[in-house]
Amino acid sequence: MKQPHIALDESLGIKYAILPGDPARIDRIVPFLEAPEALAYNREFRSVRGRYKGVDVLALSTGIGGCSAGIAVEELHNIGVRAAIRVGSCGALQAGIGLGELIIVSGAVRDDGASRAYVPEMYPACADIGLLRCILDAADALGVRYHEGVAHSHESFYHDAADDVSAYWSKKGVLGADMESAALLTIGRLRGMKAAAILNNVVLCGADTADAVGDYVTANPRPPAASATRSAWRWRRLYDMRE
């Protein structure tokens, strides 16, 4: 059945998906694909299919926030996708994480509304261990600079206590902040979908988020940003997980 938001159906027969946030980032994924084919563009959900090293893959943008990402996960699950990797951006919560460096998310603080609508906060938001191993191996093989650990998924950029919340989670050793990873990891696990997240740091720890994100949007993408996509595509061991 055609899904109401992503506008795709199970006739695609694709099991693996890459999930950027911004629809414009689909254009950065297309060069990695053989025979890319645009599929749908409804609201924030823009999709393209293609083949990577002989395997059919789907790229779908999810927009901003956990609610939108959660819709994508649910509808991808409905059409038969079994594994998905978020390729997004984040702000660093630790000094020493440079611009363009990657945060490979092993787990997420569930400070978003979407994941909490599904299950109490005591339920963990954890990356699938098989995907996580593949991503770490790929990052090592590519020689990119990365940090592996916990991300803080929040609900809004602009609430009054944002700075205090960031400082709190920084003291707890959380690496970076985004808005989508917790929803992806929580809903994916509840639905039996393998899920993981790779985040490209676009805000230095302590920098003004609005200014830094604005600079990132208007500038040419930094070379390391493409490393997140390359790391996601090189999930070779995942192919051995097929049923």
C-alpha positions in Angstrom: 0.0 0.0 0.0 1.3 3.5 -0.8 2.3 5.2 2.4 0.6 8.6 3.0 3.7 10.7 3.8 6.7 9.1 2.1 4.5 8.2 -0.9 6.2 4.9 -1.5 5.0 1.3 -1.4 6.3 -2.2 -0.9 6.7 -2.8 -4.7 10.1 -1.1 -4.3 11.4 -4.3 -2.7 14.3 -2.5 -1.0 15.6 -3.5 2.4 18.2 -0.9 3.1 17.8 2.9 3.6 20.0 6.0 4.2 18.2 8.8 6.0 19.5 12.4 5.7 17.4 15.2 7.2 17.5 18.0 4.6 15.9 17.0 1.3 18.7 18.9 -0.5 21.2 16.3 0.9 19.7 13.7 -1.4 21.7 15.5 -4.1 24.9 14.6 -2.1 24.0 10.9 -2.0 23.1 10.5 -5.7 26.7 10.5 -6.9 27.4 7.3 -4.8 24.6 5.4 -6.6 24.5 3.4 -9.8 21.4 4.1 -11.9 19.8 6.6 -9.5 16.1 7.1 -9.9 14.0 9.9 -8.3 10.9 8.4 -6.6 8.8 10.9 -4.7 8.9 14.3 -3.0 6.1 14.9 -0.6 6.4 17.5 2.2 9.9 16.9 3.7 10.2 13.4 2.4 12.3 13.2 -0.8 13.4 9.8 -2.0 15.7 8.3 -4.6 16.6 4.7 -5.3 19.8 3.2 -6.8 22.3 0.4 -6.5 25.5 0.5 -4.4 28.0 -2.3 -5.1 25.2 -4.4 -6.6 22.7 -3.9 -3.7 19.4 -1.9 -4.1 19.3 1.0 -1.6 16.9 3.8 -0.9 17.7 7.3 0.3 14.9 9.3 2.0 15.0 12.7 3.7 13.2 13.0 7.0 13.1 16.7 7.6 13.7 18.2 11.1 12.8 16.6 14.3 11.9 13.3 15.9 8.2 13.4 14.9 9.1 13.6 11.2 11.8 11.0 11.5 9.4 8.7 13.4 6.9 8.9 10.5 9.7 7.9 8.1 10.7 4.9 10.2 7.1 3.7 10.5 6.3 4.0 6.8 9.7 2.5 5.8 8.9 -0.5 8.0 5.5 -0.8 6.4 7.1 -1.2 2.9 9.7 -3.7 4.0 12.8 -1.8 4.9 14.8 -3.8 7.4 17.8 -1.5 8.1 18.3 2.3 8.1 21.1 4.6 8.9 20.6 8.3 9.7 23.2 10.6 8.1 22.6 13.9 9.8 24.2 16.9 11.5 24.7 17.8 15.2 26.3 20.2 17.6 29.2 19.1 19.7 28.8 19.0 23.5 32.5 18.2 24.1 35.6 20.2 23.4 37.9 18.5 20.9 35.2 17.5 18.4 36.0 19.6 15.3 33.8 20.8 12.6 33.2 18.1 10.0 34.2 15.3 12.4 31.7 12.5 12.8 29.8 11.3 15.9 28.9 7.6 15.5 25.9 7.2 17.8 25.9 4.1 20.0 23.0 5.4 22.1 20.8 8.5 22.6 19.4 10.5 25.5 15.6 10.4 24.8 14.8 14.1 25.5 12.5 14.3 22.5 8.7 14.0 22.4 8.4 11.4 19.6 10.2 8.5 21.3 8.5 9.2 24.6 5.1 9.0 22.9 5.9 5.3 22.3 7.5 4.0 25.4 8.7 5.3 28.9 12.1 7.0 29.0 13.6 4.0 30.9 13.5 2.1 27.5 17.0 2.6 26.0 17.6 4.2 22.5 20.5 2.0 21.3 22.0 1.5 17.8 21.8 -1.9 16.3 25.1 -3.6 17.2 25.6 -5.1 13.8 25.2 -1.8 12.0 27.3 0.0 14.6 30.2 -2.5 14.0 29.9 -2.0 10.2 30.0 1.8 10.5 33.0 1.8 12.8 34.9 -0.6 10.5 34.0 1.6 7.5 35.1 4.8 9.3 38.4 3.1 10.2 38.9 2.0 6.6 38.2 5.4 5.3 40.5 7.1 7.8 37.9 9.7 8.9 38.1 11.3 12.2 35.2 10.2 14.4 34.0 9.9 18.0 31.7 7.0 19.2 29.3 7.5 22.0 26.0 9.0 23.2 24.0 11.8 21.6 21.4 14.0 23.2 18.2 14.2 21.1 16.3 17.3 22.0 12.9 18.7 21.0 13.7 22.4 20.1 16.6 24.7 19.3 15.0 27.7 20.9 13.6 26.9 24.3 14.7 29.1 27.2 16.8 26.5 29.0 18.7 25.2 26.0 22.1 26.4 27.2 21.6 24.9 30.6 20.4 21.6 29.2 23.4 21.4 26.9 25.8 22.1 29.8 24.1 19.4 31.9 24.5 16.7 29.3 28.0 17.8 28.4 29.0 17.1 32.0 27.6 13.6 31.7 29.9 12.9 28.8 27.4 13.1 26.0 29.1 13.9 22.7 26.7 15.9 20.7 23.1 17.0 20.2 20.6 16.4 17.4 16.8 16.1 17.2 16.2 12.8 15.4 18.5 9.9 16.6 16.5 8.9 19.7 13.3 8.6 17.7 15.0 6.6 15.0 16.7 4.2 17.4 13.7 3.8 19.7 11.0 3.3 17.1 13.3 1.2 14.9 13.9 -1.2 17.7 10.3 -1.4 18.6 9.4 -2.2 15.0 12.2 -4.7 14.6 14.1 -2.5 12.1 17.9 -2.3 12.5 18.9 1.4 13.0 22.0 3.5 13.5 23.1 7.1 13.2 26.1 9.0 11.9 26.3 12.7 12.7 28.5 15.3 11.1 29.4 18.0 13.6 28.5 21.5 12.4 28.7 23.4 15.7 31.7 23.6 18.0 31.1 23.0 21.7 30.1 26.4 23.3 29.5 28.1 20.0 26.2 29.8 19.1 24.1 27.2 17.5 22.0 29.5 15.3 25.0 31.3 13.8 26.9 28.0 13.3 24.0 26.2 11.6 23.4 29.3 9.4 27.1 29.3 8.3 26.8 25.5 7.5 23.7 26.0 5.4 25.0 28.8 3.3 28.6 27.4 2.9 29.8 24.7 0.6 29.6 21.3 2.4 32.9 20.5 4.2 34.7 17.5 2.8 34.3 15.4 5.9 30.5 15.7 5.6 30.6 13.3 2.7 32.5 10.9 4.9 29.3 10.2 6.8 27.6 9.0 3.6 30.7 7.0 2.6 30.8 5.3 6.1 27.1 4.5 5.8 27.4 3.0 2.4 30.2 0.7 3.4 28.1 -1.5 5.7 29.4 -4.6 3.9 28.8 -7.1 6.7 25.2 -6.0 6.8 24.7 -7.9 3.5 25.5 -11.1 5.4 22.5 -10.5 7.7 19.9 -11.0 4.9 17.3 -13.6 5.6 
